[in-house]
Amino acid sequence: MSKLKTLLLHPDPYLRTQLRSMLSPVSFLQVLGEAVSAGEGLELLDHVGYGVIFLGLDLAGGADGIELARTLRGRRECPALVLLSSDETRAYAAFELGALDYIVWPPDEKRLETTLEKLRDFKTRYREIPEPSDWRDADAGEATDEQTLRLALNEDEQDTFLAALKQAWETSHKASPEIEKLAVTQDGKTILIPYTQIIFVEAFEDYSYVHTSGQKFLTSHRLKHLEDRLEPHRFFRVHRKYLVNMDMVTEIASLPGSNFMLRTAGKTRIELPISRRRIARLKQMLGF
């Protein structure tokens, strides 16, 4: 009998051990992974295709269990979500998001059996994504003889080949296309700023200011994080404190002492210093 692949997603290792022990005798469940954060859980789900997730509400870093449940709600084949909490305060929110069950931890034997009954019923309706089939001969219906082709590659060719494999892997496992807007919080509201409207980003302690033509927004992101995110969209780190949208740059000015300054477009022209160690890369990027 096929089993529902099960993920234990909770930051407490002792609780995961207890839960694994409780589920081990259940004939229709197979625990095939553990994770502590929403990001780890989503990555495992994409690769394994779980039918059940036992999900803690307070996860390690980033999104909590309710936020993850909201994310998973839109999936075509959403796994059954059994939320685990120390109290009942968020049970209503969980069931509103389609959770199969909500357990106040630790459950007694009778309460756990109620959850398992719901999972048995869910299993009759759940269409599991099939495992990749073996390589088969289309006519004979039997596995073909395997052969290994060995290629002699020199060191340079090996590096190129491995780089191509890495690129192919990253492309095939890339997440859904990124929305080219940056979410920032202002006065209790979440504002989405299109990348094209950002003139530059300024480091401020462990945070960053995002500057547009008319406003600046304080974000919880470090400048390095925004550099990694925005660099593919023609942003350049001109200084340890500044990341600039190159589409907004109108002039590069030479200053005394072999220093350089960028000037940006907009109603108010903004000047940003370029560090000496970055000027060579900037020239190369601009083709001069």
C-alpha positions in Angstrom: 0.0 0.0 0.0 1.3 3.4 -0.9 2.1 5.8 1.9 1.7 9.5 2.3 5.2 11.1 2.4 5.4 13.1 5.6 7.5 16.2 6.6 8.1 17.3 10.2 8.6 21.0 10.1 9.3 22.4 13.6 12.3 24.1 15.2 12.3 21.9 18.3 14.3 18.7 17.8 12.9 17.0 20.9 9.3 17.6 19.6 10.3 16.2 16.2 11.7 13.1 17.8 8.6 12.6 19.8 6.4 13.1 16.8 8.4 10.7 14.7 8.1 8.1 17.4 4.3 8.6 17.5 3.9 8.3 13.7 6.2 5.3 13.2 3.5 2.7 13.8 1.1 4.4 11.4 0.9 2.2 8.3 -0.1 4.8 5.8 2.4 7.5 6.7 6.1 7.6 5.9 8.2 10.3 7.5 10.8 11.3 4.9 12.3 14.5 6.2 12.6 17.2 8.9 13.1 20.9 8.6 13.2 23.9 10.9 12.3 26.9 8.7 9.7 27.7 6.0 12.4 28.1 3.4 13.8 24.6 4.1 10.3 23.2 4.1 9.4 24.7 0.7 12.7 23.4 -0.8 12.0 19.9 0.4 8.4 20.0 -0.8 9.5 21.0 -4.3 11.9 18.0 -4.5 10.0 15.3 -2.5 6.3 16.2 -3.0 5.0 15.6 0.5 1.4 14.6 1.1 1.4 15.6 4.8 3.2 18.4 6.7 3.2 18.5 10.5 3.8 22.2 10.8 4.9 24.2 13.9 3.6 27.8 14.1 6.8 29.3 15.4 9.5 28.5 12.9 13.2 29.3 12.8 13.7 32.7 11.0 11.5 34.3 8.3 7.9 33.2 7.9 5.9 31.5 10.6 3.6 28.5 10.2 0.5 30.6 9.4 2.4 32.5 6.6 3.6 29.2 5.1 0.1 27.8 5.2 -1.1 30.9 3.3 1.7 30.3 0.7 0.8 26.6 0.2 -2.9 27.3 0.0 -2.7 28.3 -3.7 -0.9 25.1 -4.7 -2.7 22.7 -7.0 -1.8 19.7 -5.0 -1.6 21.2 -1.5 -0.4 18.7 1.2 -2.5 18.1 4.3 -1.4 20.6 7.0 -1.5 19.6 10.6 -0.5 22.6 12.7 1.2 22.2 16.0 1.0 24.8 18.8 1.3 25.3 22.5 -2.2 26.9 22.7 -5.4 27.4 20.7 -5.0 31.1 20.0 -4.4 30.7 16.3 -6.6 27.8 15.5 -9.3 29.9 13.8 -6.7 31.4 11.4 -5.3 28.0 10.7 -8.6 26.5 9.7 -9.5 29.6 7.7 -6.4 28.8 5.6 -7.5 25.2 5.0 -5.5 23.3 7.7 -6.6 19.7 8.0 -6.1 19.8 11.8 -4.7 21.9 14.7 -3.1 20.1 17.6 -2.2 21.7 20.9 1.0 20.0 21.8 1.4 17.4 23.3 -1.7 15.5 22.3 -3.1 12.6 24.2 -3.6 9.3 22.4 -7.3 9.9 21.6 -6.6 13.4 20.2 -3.8 12.0 17.9 -6.1 9.3 16.7 -8.6 11.9 15.6 -5.9 13.6 13.5 -5.0 10.2 12.0 -8.6 9.5 11.0 -8.7 12.8 9.2 -5.4 11.9 7.4 -6.8 8.5 6.4 -9.8 10.3 4.8 -7.5 12.8 3.1 -5.4 10.0 1.7 -8.4 8.6 -0.3 -8.7 12.0 -2.0 -5.1 13.0 -2.4 -3.5 12.4 -5.8 0.2 12.0 -5.2 2.6 13.2 -7.9 4.1 10.0 -9.4 7.7 9.2 -8.9 9.9 9.5 -12.0 9.7 6.3 -13.9 12.8 4.1 -14.6 14.4 4.2 -18.0 12.6 1.6 -20.0 12.6 0.3 -23.5 9.4 1.5 -25.1 8.9 -1.6 -27.1 10.0 -4.4 -24.9 8.8 -2.8 -21.6 12.0 -3.9 -19.9 14.9 -2.0 -18.6 17.6 -1.5 -21.2 21.2 -2.4 -20.7 23.0 0.6 -19.2 26.2 1.9 -20.8 28.5 4.6 -19.5 30.2 6.9 -22.0 33.5 8.2 -20.7 34.9 11.4 -22.2 38.5 12.5 -21.9 38.5 16.2 -20.8 41.4 18.4 -20.0 41.4 20.6 -17.0 39.9 23.7 -18.8 37.2 21.6 -20.4 36.3 20.1 -17.1 35.8 23.5 -15.5 33.6 24.6 -18.5 31.6 21.4 -18.4 31.0 21.6 -14.6 30.0 25.3 -14.9 27.5 24.3 -17.6 26.1 21.6 -15.4 25.8 24.0 -12.5 24.0 26.5 -14.7 21.6 23.9 -16.0 20.8 22.7 -12.5 20.2 26.2 -11.2 18.0 27.0 -14.2 15.9 23.8 -13.9 15.4 24.4 -10.1 14.8 28.1 -10.3 11.8 29.4 -8.3 8.9 31.1 -9.9 9.8 34.3 -11.7 10.6 37.2 -9.3 8.2 40.1 -9.1 10.4 43.1 -9.8 9.2 45.1 -6.9 10.7 45.6 -3.4 8.4 45.3 -0.5 8.9 47.9 2.2 6.9 48.8 5.3 5.8 52.4 5.9 3.4 53.5 8.6 2.1 49.9 9.1 1.5 49.4 5.4 3.4 47.3 2.9 4.4 49.3 -0.2 5.7 47.6 -3.4 8.4 49.8 -5.1 9.2 48.9 -8.7 12.9 48.4 -9.2 12.8 51.0 -12.0 11.7 53.7 -9.5 14.6 53.1 -7.1 17.4 55.6 -7.7 19.9 54.3 -5.1 20.1 52.4 -1.8 22.0 53.7 1.2 23.4 51.5 4.0 22.3 52.6 7.5 23.8 50.5 10.4 22.1 47.0 10.0 19.4 48.5 7.7 19.1 50.3 4.4 17.3 53.4 3.1 15.7 53.0 -0.4 15.6 56.3 -2.2 13.1 57.1 -5.0 12.7 60.5 -6.7 10.3 61.7 -4.0 10.8 59.6 -0.9 13.1 57.4 1.1 12.0 54.2 2.9 13.8 52.5 5.7 14.0 48.7 5.2 15.2 45.8 7.4 17.4 44.5 4.6 21.2 44.9 4.7 22.8 46.5 1.7 24.6 43.2 0.8 21.3 41.4 0.6 19.8 44.1 -1.7 23.0 44.1 -3.8 22.6 40.4 -4.4 18.9 40.9 -5.3 19.2 44.0 -7.4 22.5 43.4 -9.2 20.9 41.4 -12.1 18.6 44.4 -12.6 21.4 46.9 -13.5 22.2 48.0 -10.0 25.9 48.6 -9.1 27.7 48.9 -5.7 29.6 52.1 -6.3 30.7 52.4 -2.6 30.5 50.4 0.6 27.5 52.5 1.5 25.7 53.0 -1.8 24.0 50.8 -4.4 22.9 52.7 -7.5 20.4 52.1 -10.3 22.7 52.5 -13.4 19.6 53.4 -15.5 19.3 56.5 -13.4 22.9 57.7 -13.8 23.3 60.6 -16.2 26.9 61.6 -15.6 30.2 60.5 -14.2 32.2 63.4 -12.9 36.0 63.4 -12.3 37.1 65.1 -9.1 40.5 66.2 -7.8 42.7 63.5 -6.4 41.6 60.8 -8.9 38.2 60.6 -7.4 34.9 60.1 -9.2 31.3 61.0 -8.6 28.0 59.7 -10.1 25.2 62.1 -10.8 21.7 60.7 -11.1 18.5 61.7 -13.0 15.5 63.3 -11.3 14.1 66.6 -10.2 16.8 66.8 -7.5 20.2 65.7 -8.9 22.0 63.4 -6.5 25.8 62.9 -6.4 27.2 59.6 -5.1 30.9 58.9 -4.5 32.6 56.0 -6.3 35.3 54.2 -4.3 38.6 53.9 -6.1 38.6 50.1 -6.0 35.3 50.0 -7.8 35.9 52.5 -10.5 37.7 50.0 -12.8 34.8 47.5 -12.7 32.4 50.4 -13.3 34.3 51.5 -16.4 34.4 47.9 -17.7 30.6 47.7 -17.1 30.0 50.9 -19.0 32.4 49.9 -21.8 35.0 52.7 -21.5 
